[in-house]
Amino acid sequence: MPLDEDLAAFLELVEKSIICGEKTVMHMLAPEKARLDYDLSTQILDVSGPTVANVTEVSISCRDGGAVNARLYKPIEFAHVTDPCPVLLYFHGGGYCIGGLESHDSLCRSFAALTPCYVLNVAYRLAPEYRFPTAVQDAQDAYQWLLSTGAEYSLDPTRLAVGGDSAGGTLATGLTITAREEMWPQPVCQILLYPCTGAWQNTESHRRFAQGYLLEEKTLQWMFMNYLRNEADRTDWRFAPLQAGNLCNLAPALLILAEFDPLLDEGIEYANKMKAAGVSTRVKIYPGMIHDFARLGNIVNEAQQVRKDIADVLARTFYPN
């Protein structure tokens, strides 16, 4: 299928704004400016999220004495419920350098409202101020916080899913591997939107979509340069899950991929490797879509559709009967 017409028009406008000097490509910006631009663009590109019963700001202590902020969304259906309820632990994308609570507010509201379930959106610490493996450890500490403290917020640790988009998807699937290795409870499922899984960005889809499809090769390498301490970190499975020697006994997975995404091939490869390891894995490739399309609610209808599709999977997992 060709690139979606609305996306093609959007990408053409982006390219023109760069040529005219109205917009600077991300890899030419300082991280602080890139974060500001990313959050501001969200207000234009994405729709407002649905209303929820309550949004609670949470601070989670980290192993190094620091803390990360998180935002807990309570759906309207749970407004007067005190019994433990299912929860999605979610990690935003942004190549470990940008993104946060505001950029993914609409997405998390949608998951909470459509499923329904609680959603905990975690603002793990960003690079280059906090390099690898800080984001990984922050994700692990958030998972442990949910297991130990979640009941105080009416969260059910036996109905805990993990999810994320792009780099956040990497953090989410890495948690399932860590949980198995550390003998923590496995989540009930992992929701992975176009995750980063490869050590080197050398697949055919990386070559085919290196420029002009929103996530560009130079931007991706800028992100990883800011995040990684050295080249050896690339082969650490916590950065590149495809490097993991064993993917057995992990939570069932849903992989959401986009046809015109540089990360497409490595996403398919990771799904195939999980399937080969016996992990229940479902893959859905959205035709005509690009990386990050789930946050482009003002550009394409598929942004709403993918949210509904994910919520359906979560609902069937959380409420099997």
TANORZI-V995603 format. One line per field, one symbol per residue. ss: DSSP state (~ for helix, > for strand, _ for the rest). phi: phi as a letter, one per 30 degrees, with the letter a starting at -180 (. if undefined). psi: psi as a letter, one per 40 degrees, with the letter a starting at -180 (. if undefined). A space follows every 10 residues. Layout:
# TANORZI-V995603
ss->???
phi->???
psi->???
This chain:
# TANORZI-V995603
ss->____~~~~~~ ~~~~~~~~~_ _____~~~__ ~~~~~~~~~~ ~~~~~_____ ___>>>>>>> >_____>>>> >>>>_~~~__ ____>>>>>> >_________ ____~~~~~~ ~~~~~__>>> >>>_______ ___~~~~~~~ ~~~~~~~~~~ ~~~_>>>>>> >>>>>_~~~~ ~~~~~~~~~~ ~~_______> >>>_______ ___~~~~~__ ______~~~~ ~~~~~~~___ ~~~~~_____ ~~~_______ __>>>>>>__ ___~~~~~~~ ~~~~~~____ >>>>>>____ __~~~_____ _~~~~~~~~~ ~~~~~~~~__ _
phi->.deedddddd dddddddddd idbcdddccd eddddddddd dedcdcdddd dbdabcdbcc dcdcjdabdb bcccdedcec ccdebdbcdc bddkiicbjl dddcdddded ddddddadbc cccedcdddb decedddddd dddddddcce edciccddbc cbalchdddd dddddddded dcidddddab ccchddbcdb cbddddddcd bjbidceddd deddddddda ddddcdddcb eddddbcdic debcccbcdc cededddddd ddddeddidd bccbcddicc eiddccddcb dddddddddd ddddddddbd c
psi->iihhdddddd ddddddddde edihideeii dddddddddd dddddiiiii hidihhhihh iideeaiiii hhhhiddedf heihiiihhh hiaefediia dddedddddd dddddiiihh hhgiiiiedh ihfddddddd dddddddded deefhheegh iiiiibdddd dddddddddd defihiidih hhhgiheidi gfidddddfd iefchidddd dddddddidi ddddeheddg deehdheifi iiihhhihdf hdeddddddd ddddddeehh hhhhhhieii iedeefdedi dddddddddd ddddddddgd .
